[in-house]
Every structure is written in C-alpha cells, then in structure tokens.
C-alpha cells in the first residue's frame, strides 16, 4: 500500500496527536478555597481551645477516641466511592437508569429516586452529593433532560434518605454509638421514619420539580449505554463494583467495625487501580477537608457547650421523654441546622438529651438529617450539591429553593417523628 494511501486511512485525531508534542504544562497548584480556610480555621480554633485549657485535655482525648473509628470510615468510604466513580460505575448505572425509563419521565423519576436513595443509604450522603450529583447532571445533556429536577433529586435525597443505617450519615454513627445500636437494630428503629421521609420527598419533588408543568417536554431521549472500552477499564469497573457490593453486604454483620469494612473495601479498589491505572492514585483522594472539619468541630462544639451552649440547647430541647420532647428535639435540630449546620446542631443537642430518652435522641437525629434543606449551608451535602450545580451551569432559583425546602423539611420531619413514635 502506498504511503500516501496509508496516511489517508489514519484517523485525523491520531495525526493531530502525532503532530502535537506532549504537554509539559505542570498540573495546577492547589489553592485553598474559602471553605478550606474555614475548615482549617475551625481546626486551629479547636486546638487553641485545648492549649488554653478552655477544653480540658482529657475531654478532648475522649472526643478524639470517639470519632477515630468514624474518621476511618468516612475517609475510607469516600476513597472507595471516588475510585468507583473513576471506574465509571456510577456513569454505567445512571445511563442504564435513563435507558430503562424508555423516555417516560414518571419511570425515570422513580428510578432516579431509587438510585439516589440507595446511594445515600448504603454509602452515605456525601457520596450522593460528591459523586452522584455530577454524574446525574452530565446525563442531562445527552438525554435532553432538564437538569434542575435531577439536581434537586440528588440534593434532597442526600439529606432525607440518610436515616436508615449508621453508615448513611456521620450523625447516625454518633447516635448509634451513643445508644449502643448495631446496624440491624438501628434500622429496626428508623425504617418507618425513613420510609415516610422518602415518600414525602417524592411527592414534593414531583409537584415542584418533575411534573409536566415544570419541564419542557413529555418525553426524553434515552442515551447510549456507557461501556468499558478495553480490558483494563472492564477490570476496574468490575473490581470496584465488587468492592462496593462486598462493603454493602458486610454492613449488617460488622457492627461497630464498619470503619474496618470500609477500609478493606477501599483497599480492594486501591489495589485494582495500582495494577491498572496507577496515575489515579493521588493524595487528593483522601478527603482531608472533611476530616479536618470534623476534628475541629469536635473540639470547638464541646468548648462552646461548657460556656453556655448546653444551657441554650437544654432550654430548646428539654428532657421530656414523651412526644412533646421528641418534637422539641426535632424542631431544635432542624432550626439550628439551617442557622448553622447540621453536624454542630446534632453534636450540641446530643449532650443535653438523657441516655434513657432514646426516642428523643432519634428525633433530634431526624431533625438534623432531614431538615437541612432551607439554607445553602445547612449541611455539607446541600452545599456540595449547589456547588456542582454552579460549576455545571445549572441555575437553582434561590427563592424557590428556600420555600420548597422549607415545606419539605416541615412535612418530612413532622411525619418521620410521628412514624418513630408510632413504631418505637
């Protein structure tokens, strides 16, 4: 074959890449964001509380011992989820969901709710916020689906679907440790509140974001499936998916060793990438920002509790073990979550609830898990989802966000607490 004919058969992309020298541009330097400075400042404030004696050293040590296993779990499960995303497991599932919907919005709606709820329940709400939100937003363009309903589905369910298991939310891990409930016992108490919360979320999502009057068309275009291009991608896809499945299957059996189970699952995913794509293994996989925030929080909040916060929370929550006490706890947790953030709201409220008042503590948990939907900073998941919307060019009307979030927070929190009291 003549050389000119051979060159004519070479794809233009290959010719272009052959003519262009490899880029020598160094990777962009990391620059801390405003949120990073807030997290670092919180950690510094916490350390100063210990060094100045505002927080007794023994109390600080006890707090670090308590959250040590939680930090191990949190770091491991986010590494696992991030590597699973890089292996395109979430992309494969999201595209398959859109294909299964066959262009019908009610079917797509139900499948998206199922996907987001399962991700939140089994892996945790931060996985839904960090990994599922960009996948769903990326799905919107090829399927010609309005992106706002997809964004609000992941944003709301990242919060409202985080009640069922200890792994679903960091606050759940704290509550389960406080009242000594393993995963199966915890689920036995929270299945009814979780069901009510998801049903309320579905109704509100459909009425305000998914129904015909809120979108542009009756049907959408099912996208092409995402398939691995070669043996290396197939190996990463199947190995990381298997690691996630093993972790999920282990949840009912590992009890308070959930951090070890998450670490072993993450180790499987890391080993697969070490063999097939070592360039993906970077220190940035470790969610240091979240870990720093949690450590700082568990030094600062106990200090504030020693200097007046406990009295305020006691006044708001009370110690009634009956229905009134449960609703007061849920309301205080919901309000403080939207004023500040749900994690400090739970940690501050937990200290004033007596150990014997199990329903009151779980009601506080319901308020701090479900209700952070009104203000953008109410939970880390809400904040992250809105940030991904911004970077993907998806406009979230803030007045609509606040009003619909307030309605859902009120309906779902009230209904979930009622379900807790009826079944508990």
Secondary structure, 3 states (H helix, E strand, C coil): CCHHHHHHCCCHHHHHHHHCCCCCCCCCCCCCCHHHHHHHHHHHHHHHHHHCCCCCHHHHHHHHHHHHHHHHHHHHHHHHHHHHHHCCHHHHHHHHHHHHCCCEHHHHHHHHHHHHHHHHHHCCHHHHHHHHHHHHHHHHHHHCCCHHHHHHHHHHHHHHCCCCCHHHCHHHHHHHHHCCCCHHHHHHHHHHHHHHHHHHHHHHHHHHHHCHHHCCCCECCCCCCCCCCCHHHHHHHHHHHHHHHHHHHHHHHHHHHHHHHHHHHHHHHHHHHHHHCHHHCCHHHCCHHHHHHHHHHHHHHHHHHHHHHHHHHHHHHCCCCCHHHHHHHHHHHHHHHHHCCHHHHHHHHHCCCCCCCHHHHHHHHHHHHHCCCCCCCCCHHHHHHHHHHHHCCCCCCHHHHHHHHHHHHHHHHHHHHHHHHHHC
